Amino acid sequence: MSAEMYDLVANGHGFIAALDQSGGSTPKALKLYGVEESEYSNEAEMFDLIHKMRTRIATSPAFTGERILGAILFEMTLDREIEGQPSAKYLWDVKKVVPFLKIDKGLEDEVNGVQLMKPIPGLSETLAKAASQGVFGTKERSVINSANAEGIKAIVAQQFAVGEEVLAGGLVPILEPEVNIHAADKAEAEVILKEELLRGLETVSAPVMLKLSIPTVDDFYAELVDHKNVLKVVALSGGYNRDDANVKLSKNRGVIASFSRALTEGLSSKQSDEEFNALLDSAIQSIYEASK
């Protein structure tokens, strides 16, 4: 990881584009992009189509480091090329966008109101590969569905344990204990989550990043934003549409976007490049403004 990347993430302006839809969420992402399931007959074709979509976004003139700090990639994207270059290298060398890698392998069934991450086999090899390709950091997601103190404690413990493995591999982890925006007791869950995160941050060996749902109470995560062991707090859109996510995000000082669906909302495979780039440009601008 370069000092230039670290400084950019710590002090730069912009947001993080989440281009990391995985196997489970790819059909839905493609459908929103105007590609029906009848247009591909197997997983390989499906991943070819989603890579084509991600390539179209990454190569767009609107997609540059002027407004986008980083991009989170799915491992299959890391293993592929954009305009003849390895994807992570293209992002950094051509666009000055810091590359991150999604490393989690999906979610366990719910226990104690939360869904822990499934085991991540071969993590040290994946981290070594990512580091060799110029990846800066990782992202690992788990989900909190209710304000269960035992469950939330387990989620945070797992996030920090994986985070330490990532730090040992020379990368910066984005810990993502997402609170389900539809949880009936979302605000209560956030109170427990913040306490557990503050406790975990006192023991971490180096600064980490946090990716959290936009809190119910504005500026609720200010202590995390200001914590010496937090490089950056980023927010997921979590199912809010772009306009709602932007409004909610803009009320939280120091928190920047890391949107996936809200970034690609309205983009379609059927659009001309001119239409596509204009729409992406206005989406990027609106999310950039909300992240300032």
C-alpha positions, 0 to 999 in steps of 0.5 A: 500500500502506498503512502500516497493512497493512505494520504488520499484516503485520510485527507482527500475529498470524494466518496467510495464507489461500491462496485462489488456485487457478488454472486447472490446480488448480481442478477438483481444488479443486472436486472436494474441495469436492464439485462434480463436473466434470459440474456445469459444462460450460466454464471460465467456469462452473468459475470461477463455481463456484470464485468462489462457494466463495471468496466463501462462505469470505471472507464466513463469520463465521469469516473475519476479521482477528482470526486471518487476516492476509492472503488470496492471490487469483487474478487472476480473483477480483481482477476479481470482486466479493464482496457488491457490492464489489471482492474486495480492497476487501471483504477489507480494508474489511470483514474487515481481511484484507490482500489479496495477488495470485497473479501467476505463470502456471504452471510451465515443464517441469523443467530441472536438477531445478527448474521455473521460472516461465513468463514473466509477460506484462503484469506491470507493468499487472497490478501497477498494477491490483492497486495501484489496487485496494488489493492489498498484495503478490503471490505467485509460485511455482516448484518445486524437485524435487531438490537440484540446485545449478544449478537452485536457483540459477536458481530463486532468481535468477528469484524475486528478479528478479520480486520487484524488479519487484513492489517497483518497482510499489509492492507487496511480493512473496512469493517462493515457491521451493517444495521438493517435499515428496516430493523424495528429497533434500528436506533437501539441497535446503533447505540449498542453497536457504537459502544462495541465499536469504541471498545474494539477500536481501543485494542486495534493494532493500526487504524481501520475504516468503518462502513456503517448504515446512515444512523437514525440520529444525525451525527451519531457516529461523530466519536467514531469519525474523530477516533484516532484509530479510524481512518475514515467512516463511510456509509452504505445506502442500505436500500434507500434511494439515491436522493434519500441516501444523499439527504440523510448522509449530508447530515452526518459530518465527516462521513462519506458515501460508499454507495452501490445501488444508489450510485448505479440507480437509473443506469441502463445497458440500453443507454447510449454512451452519451446518456449513460455518461451524463447520468453517471456524472450527475449521480457522482456529483450528487453523492460527492456533494452529500459526502462533503 
